[in-house]
Amino acid sequence: MSRTPEQVLQRLDWTVIRRLDGVLQGDYRTVFRGQGLDLADIREYVPGDDVRYIDWNVTARMDVPYVREYLEEREISAHFLLDLSPSMDFGTAQTKKLDLLIDLVGALARVFTRRGNRVGAILYGNGIERVIPARTGRLQVLRILDELIDRPRPKQAPFTRLADLLETAARTIRRRSLLFVVSDLITAPGWERALGQLARHHEVIAVRVVDPREQDLPDIGAIFMTDAETGEQLFIDTSDARFRARFAEIARRRESELLAAFRRARVDVLPLSTEDDVVSAILRFAARRKLTRGKRQGAMVAV
């Protein structure tokens, strides 16, 4: 039985949002930091500074790197760039990747709006489906959930092009914002460059939604596997240990390539598994991000 956006938000309020509020409290700004556009100062670069804030004009005149410092805005403007392609319907009988996406977006959107921040979303399924401008308030969260829950789900679609979603965000989100790219990264190539360009102008967090069976194929005998994106079917024997080993090696290689792409783009990654708890995943990410930033600040002090 499908649930209404109101029912989904009520469930999240009891199972996720209150737990996040109780742990993060005012610390959420340290984890999800918004940066304003009001220039406060220009100073000489020191190791540990974000290279995205280098002022190249001043650097060229002074022959040493200079960075811009901005006054931090009190308000965070957050946008969710959502991959809703058919592969996101994969998962266990209890939880699909799409279910995790809905819970994550609903929870984070409500955490932000409860503090007066604005949230928006761009939906990508069979191409760009909807651009929801950023607004604040509970009704905005319900609107986004309604779009996610009630949208028609095509059984097949053209192969996902995550680059289209990222390039649409670059064109439509002009003010510096906090962007969550939520996807399983099953996509045509070419998205890495678009992600890097987006990260130069916004704070970007990649939420990679995965199911363990996509990385470690279980031994369940001979089966037909269907490509969720194209509908093509392939008969395979999962009881073949050599086949499972090759499958796992390809998955490990792809994992390594993805992490390298995120490092090049200077984008932090929040892993989210269908066997995981949304709150636990967010809190692990928050602890890791604060630790990383603390080390960077310590390096700056040491210099």
Secondary structure, 3 states (H helix, E strand, C coil): CCCCHHHHHHHHHHHHHHHHHHHHHHHHHHHCCCCCCEEEEEEECCCCCCHHHECHHHHHHHCCCEEEEEECCCCCEEEEEEECCHHHHCECCCCEHHHHHHHHHHHHHHHHHCCCCEEEEEEECCCEEEEEEEECCHHHHHHHHHHHHHCCCCCCCCCCCHHHHHHHHHHHCCCCCEEEEEECCCCCCCHHHHHHHHHHHCEEEEEEEECHHHCCCCCCCEEEEECCCCCCEEEEECCCHHHHHHHHHHHHHHHHHHHHHHHHHCCEEEEEECCCCHHHHHHHHHHHHHHHHHHHHHHHHHC
